[in-house]
Amino acid sequence: MNAPLRLLTVIGARPQIIKAAAISRAVAGPFAGRIHETLLHTGQHYDANMSQVFFDELGIPRADIDLGVGSGSHGAQTARMIEGIEQELKRNTYDAVLLYGDTNSTLAGAVAAAKLHIPVAHVEAGLRSFNKAMPEEINRIACDHSSTWLFCPTDTAVHNLQREGFDPSNAGPAHIDRPRVVQCGDVMYDNSMHFADLAAARSVLLPSLGLGPEGYALVTVHRDHNTDVPERLNAIVGALVALHDAHDLPLVLPVHPRTRKCLDQLLDPVLASALRERPRIHLIPPAGFLDMIALERNARLVVTDSGGVQKEAFFFGKPCVILRPGTEWVELVAHGQAVLADADPVRIAEGAEAFLTNGAPPCPPLFGDGHAAERICTELLRDR
């Protein structure tokens, strides 16, 4: 019998912790004894509300290694991550490094592993916003081109890689110069389906806010090009207040720490007063994953600049107004379940009005069948 595949999983940001839950379940379940996973947390998200709560409520194994990098400029933060990951890869032997998404932790893991000739497996490969002004776009492209296994959540992601010269038909041994492209489905769909009933049973957030199903809009704003640019932040908040007033619709805003700081420092005093004076605009701390599932599942409308929240809205059949000029989840817009509004108050209002009047169209199964994690583990073991 072959020795277990030694896998170093690198996480650092809130969404990656959640995504890791799906793989960790598979490793502990049907792949027990065949894969040995070591979990390295870079510390990119270090606030307990942004990180530890997810380990606790999702039953994810505690990180074996915590680099404790914390915040900083992109260059300084990424450099510290590369150094710490490289030290671990030299200290212990690994067969592969598993990376998620498009954060600085993803980029650091790809650079450290590829330069030490350790194969990289990239979950959520092939996603493209086609906007290189976004640091996430640079991170995901660099990681894809450093990977040995490219695990794509959708057909569109596969096609994006094909346009960049990857060969999806390669069925031979996976190698960095001949990477294997796999349409495996989305691990976040795995998680959303797995935890939906648990969220319904455990989450008490909605009753605590006096809200019921279909009785509010869920809003998240965290990307720096929205929070750190006063004109955009004020335009978005103004549109949200107008949405609340026009439709008598409660809003729930789990507020990212950076967003909270920017609201305090950059928001026009009139808009700041408007937020304070409307008791049915609920600014709450960052929500845990189970609370977010409950919020998404019961919302009437979702307004967000988060890629993950866009997708989760789709999983639960909820219409979504996207506060960005583009999205890596182009399928959502193509199928009419989401609209791109950027920070334009008119487009935000029009998109919300259309969805509040007509709802969302039926959602086809774009993201797999809830077994992406098992397919990923199977592929990692194929060449052993």
Backbone hydrogen bonds, N-H to C=O, Kabsch-Sander energy under -0.5 kcal/mol:
donor,donor_aa,acceptor,acceptor_aa,energy
5,L,34,R,-2.8
7,L,5,L,-0.8
7,L,36,H,-2.9
8,L,96,A,-2.4
9,T,7,L,-0.7
9,T,38,T,-3.0
10,V,8,L,-0.5
10,V,98,L,-2.4
11,I,9,T,-0.5
11,I,40,L,-2.7
16,Q,13,A,-0.8
17,I,13,A,-1.7
18,I,14,R,-1.5
19,K,15,P,-2.5
20,A,16,Q,-2.4
21,A,17,I,-0.7
21,A,18,I,-1.1
22,A,18,I,-0.6
22,A,19,K,-1.2
23,I,19,K,-0.9
24,S,20,A,-2.8
25,R,21,A,-2.0
26,A,22,A,-1.8
27,V,23,I,-2.8
28,A,24,S,-2.2
29,G,25,R,-1.3
31,F,26,A,-2.3
32,A,29,G,-1.8
34,R,31,F,-2.0
35,I,31,F,-1.4
36,H,5,L,-3.2
37,E,35,I,-0.6
38,T,7,L,-3.1
40,L,9,T,-3.2
40,L,38,T,-0.6
41,H,39,L,-0.5
41,H,65,I,-3.3
42,T,11,I,-2.6
42,T,40,L,-0.6
45,H,12,G,-2.8
46,Y,44,Q,-0.7
50,M,47,D,-1.3
51,S,47,D,-0.9
51,S,48,A,-0.6
53,V,48,A,-2.0
54,F,51,S,-1.6
55,F,51,S,-1.0
56,D,52,Q,-2.3
57,E,53,V,-2.6
58,L,54,F,-1.7
59,G,55,F,-0.8
60,I,55,F,-0.9
64,D,39,L,-1.6
65,I,39,L,-2.0
67,L,41,H,-2.9
69,V,42,T,-2.8
70,G,43,G,-0.9
77,Q,73,S,-3.0
78,T,74,H,-2.4
79,A,75,G,-2.3
80,R,76,A,-2.0
81,M,77,Q,-1.9
82,I,78,T,-2.7
83,E,79,A,-2.3
84,G,80,R,-2.2
85,I,81,M,-2.9
86,E,82,I,-2.7
87,Q,83,E,-2.0
88,E,84,G,-1.7
89,L,85,I,-2.4
90,K,86,E,-1.8
91,R,87,Q,-1.7
92,N,88,E,-2.1
95,D,6,R,-2.7
96,A,6,R,-1.5
97,V,119,P,-2.4
98,L,8,L,-2.7
99,L,121,A,-2.9
100,Y,10,V,-0.5
101,G,123,V,-2.1
103,T,100,Y,-0.6
107,L,103,T,-2.1
108,A,104,N,-2.6
109,G,105,S,-2.2
110,A,106,T,-2.2
111,V,107,L,-2.5
112,A,108,A,-2.5
113,A,109,G,-2.3
114,A,110,A,-2.4
115,K,111,V,-1.8
116,L,112,A,-0.7
116,L,113,A,-0.9
117,H,114,A,-1.3
118,I,113,A,-2.5
121,A,97,V,-3.0
122,H,120,V,-0.5
122,H,149,W,-2.7
123,V,99,L,-3.0
123,V,121,A,-0.6
124,E,151,F,-1.9
125,A,122,H,-0.7
125,A,151,F,-2.1
127,L,124,E,-0.8
134,M,131,N,-1.7
137,E,134,M,-0.9
138,I,134,M,-1.2
139,N,135,P,-2.3
140,R,136,E,-2.6
141,I,137,E,-2.0
142,A,138,I,-2.5
143,C,139,N,-2.2
144,D,140,R,-2.4
145,H,141,I,-2.2
146,S,143,C,-1.5
147,S,144,D,-1.3
148,T,120,V,-3.0
149,W,120,V,-2.1
150,L,180,R,-3.0
151,F,122,H,-2.6
151,F,149,W,-0.6
152,C,150,L,-0.9
152,C,182,V,-3.3
158,V,154,T,-1.4
159,H,155,D,-2.3
160,N,156,T,-2.3
161,L,157,A,-1.8
162,Q,158,V,-2.2
163,R,159,H,-2.1
164,E,160,N,-0.9
164,E,161,L,-0.6
165,G,162,Q,-1.6
166,F,161,L,-2.3
170,N,167,D,-1.7
171,A,169,S,-0.6
175,H,178,R,-1.1
178,R,175,H,-1.1
180,R,148,T,-2.5
181,V,179,P,-0.5
182,V,150,L,-2.8
182,V,180,R,-0.5
184,C,152,C,-2.0
184,C,182,V,-1.0
185,G,152,C,-1.2
186,D,367,F,-2.2
187,V,185,G,-0.5
189,Y,186,D,-0.6
190,D,186,D,-1.6
191,N,187,V,-2.3
192,S,188,M,-2.7
193,M,189,Y,-2.3
194,H,190,D,-2.3
195,F,191,N,-2.9
196,A,192,S,-1.0
199,A,195,F,-2.8
200,A,196,A,-2.1
201,A,197,D,-1.9
202,R,198,L,-2.4
203,S,199,A,-2.4
208,S,204,V,-1.7
209,L,205,L,-1.3
209,L,206,L,-0.8
210,G,206,L,-0.6
210,G,207,P,-0.9
211,L,206,L,-2.4
214,E,298,N,-3.5
215,G,212,G,-1.8
217,A,250,P,-2.5
218,L,301,L,-2.5
219,V,252,V,-2.9
220,T,303,V,-2.1
226,N,223,R,-2.1
227,T,223,R,-2.5
228,D,224,D,-2.5
233,L,229,V,-2.7
234,N,230,P,-2.6
235,A,231,E,-1.8
236,I,232,R,-2.6
237,V,233,L,-2.6
238,G,234,N,-2.4
239,A,235,A,-2.0
240,L,236,I,-2.2
241,V,237,V,-2.5
242,A,238,G,-2.1
243,L,239,A,-2.3
244,H,240,L,-2.5
245,D,241,V,-2.4
246,A,242,A,-3.0
247,H,243,L,-1.8
248,D,244,H,-0.8
249,L,244,H,-1.3
251,L,280,R,-2.1
252,V,217,A,-2.4
253,L,282,H,-3.3
255,V,253,L,-0.6
255,V,284,I,-3.1
256,H,254,P,-0.6
260,R,256,H,-2.6
261,K,257,P,-2.0
262,C,258,R,-2.3
263,L,259,T,-2.8
264,D,260,R,-2.0
265,Q,261,K,-1.8
266,L,262,C,-3.3
267,L,262,C,-0.6
267,L,263,L,-1.0
272,A,268,D,-2.6
273,S,269,P,-2.3
274,A,270,V,-1.9
275,L,271,L,-2.2
276,R,272,A,-1.9
277,E,273,S,-2.6
278,R,274,A,-1.0
281,I,278,R,-1.9
282,H,251,L,-3.2
282,H,280,R,-0.7
283,L,281,I,-0.8
284,I,253,L,-2.0
284,I,282,H,-0.8
292,M,288,G,-2.6
293,I,289,F,-2.6
294,A,290,L,-2.2
295,L,291,D,-2.6
296,E,292,M,-3.0
297,R,293,I,-3.0
298,N,294,A,-1.5
299,A,295,L,-0.9
299,A,296,E,-0.5
300,R,216,Y,-2.9
301,L,216,Y,-0.9
302,V,319,P,-2.0
303,V,218,L,-3.0
304,T,321,V,-2.3
305,D,220,T,-1.0
310,Q,306,S,-1.9
311,K,307,G,-1.8
312,E,308,G,-2.4
313,A,309,V,-2.4
314,F,310,Q,-1.6
315,F,311,K,-2.2
316,F,312,E,-1.5
317,G,314,F,-1.8
318,K,313,A,-3.1
320,C,337,Q,-1.9
321,V,302,V,-2.8
322,I,320,C,-0.6
322,I,339,V,-3.1
323,L,304,T,-2.9
323,L,321,V,-0.5
324,R,322,I,-1.1
330,V,328,E,-1.0
332,L,329,W,-1.4
333,V,329,W,-0.7
334,A,330,V,-2.6
335,H,331,E,-2.0
336,G,333,V,-1.5
337,Q,332,L,-1.8
338,A,332,L,-1.2
339,V,320,C,-2.0
341,A,322,I,-2.9
341,A,339,V,-0.6
342,D,322,I,-1.3
342,D,324,R,-1.3
344,D,341,A,-1.8
348,I,344,D,-2.6
349,A,345,P,-2.4
350,E,346,V,-2.6
351,G,347,R,-2.7
352,A,348,I,-2.4
353,E,349,A,-2.6
354,A,350,E,-2.3
355,F,351,G,-2.1
356,L,352,A,-3.0
357,T,353,E,-1.7
358,N,354,A,-2.7
359,G,355,F,-2.8
366,L,364,P,-1.8
375,R,371,H,-1.5
376,I,372,A,-2.3
377,C,373,A,-2.3
378,T,374,E,-2.2
379,E,375,R,-2.3
380,L,376,I,-2.2
381,L,377,C,-1.3
382,R,378,T,-0.6
382,R,379,E,-1.0
383,D,379,E,-0.5
384,R,381,L,-1.4
